[in-house]
């Protein structure tokens, strides 16, 4: 069986056909423009391949993932122009005539990492992406995190020392929330240049401070067995090491677990699937949707 | 069947015999002194009743709840004098010859509320207590939150505006973490009097601010369907209403759910079981331990 996966980002969509990271037969990447055009390009790509058993979408959000909701499968209140209230699942399902699985981009990536990557064997863990924005998802007790809607790690409030960092924050909703202080957009607004052009160690010490503060909150609420950290900003060499050191300091040994002290190098890690975690996880969402449509349980 | 439940707090232990909130046949409360004396009083109480099928303990912590760990059933690194590394489960099990269920005090209260109280029918929710300290637990995907160890809501970092509140915080590990700023101890240290003697509206506006900031982080990470708020500090009239209003403002409508806007009165609620949530939840832990010991699944 082969499946179609979509990592539906706010900047670009990545579509792939295959059944896992070892078998990605074809992939395509294109910019996120209007919903009609973007979803159209995805359906064009998938219709060229016969025999797909299902489609999976890991989407930017916020999205509606409540299966009993009339707007299940939609992007909801996104500030991204033209995309609010776009029913992604219905559009794809109607165009392709296939079952469609749908979840957040970060839950899809978490699923990919749990099946094939850095979270194999774990039942409670997080996947956090720090790129243009910040998102977080994962599993608790072996199932993807949903609850009320789905997590929105980016919009936690974290301490903001305005003496050290007078920047007001970049989030249009909350100003200096976690995303407002630590996302790629925050770096660009605060320093006037994108992260990849910033080399001052003070820039990255501050970035590590915010990421560590956010992850401390994640540790204290979700108690994950591991945090997988992806996204463009985290490709900065040594950033992970700065984050681990600062997290360990901030936690001060209160939670007595080697994972948070001596073994913290294996606690905060890069995605084993790299940039493909999202689209590969979307293929796993497709597989689950196909099995569900057949009335069978995922194997 | 009847069971014994213990709400093992750092200040007092509450022991009860029964099979739920409608049938608490006998309860006793005594101060937490030394482990030997305190556990001894509990075993004395339970040995007077024949026919108990199991004991459940909802304990202050941090505790070891990893079933495969050699120190499962112990209180671990608590700063409470004499209690670090106390093997509560073994002591009770040996003295009483009964199966013992063990979890955090807040997970026990969450379990009680889910079976009989304010969380019936929910699968992802939180129980937070604000008393001497701050603790949080709950369920994700229908099972109690454990993960790496167990949540420690009290030790999140939240924004601390030192102009408005120059208090350094009361946590011996982290200073101005959530518990360091918003617990009963924090109130007492900051204002020089315990919470129940404080009437200045500014005191409670600041308290509501911190609680709302902490709960925003919980909403953004765990995405609970409801937050149940217990503990001595939260008995202040109107505090819940202040917290709800401030949470709604802080979230700014970003997460489009009526539970976080118009219906927030039903989202942040007091425990339906009141002060008995913990001990009644411990009875449910006992029931589960007894069924597990019999090799049967909980019904």
Interface residues (C-beta under 8 A of the other chain):
Chain A: X62 X76 X77 X124 X125 X136 X140 X141 X142 X143 X145 X146 X147 X148 X149 X150 X151 X152 X153 X154 X155 X156 X157 X158 X159 X160 X173 X174 X178 X213 X216 X217 X218 X219 X220 X221 X222 X223 X224 X225 X250 X251 X252 X253 X254 X255 X256 X257 X259 X260
Chain B: X62 X76 X77 X124 X125 X136 X140 X141 X142 X143 X145 X146 X147 X148 X149 X150 X151 X152 X153 X154 X155 X156 X157 X158 X159 X160 X173 X174 X178 X213 X216 X217 X218 X219 X220 X221 X222 X223 X224 X225 X250 X251 X252 X253 X254 X255 X256 X257 X259 X260
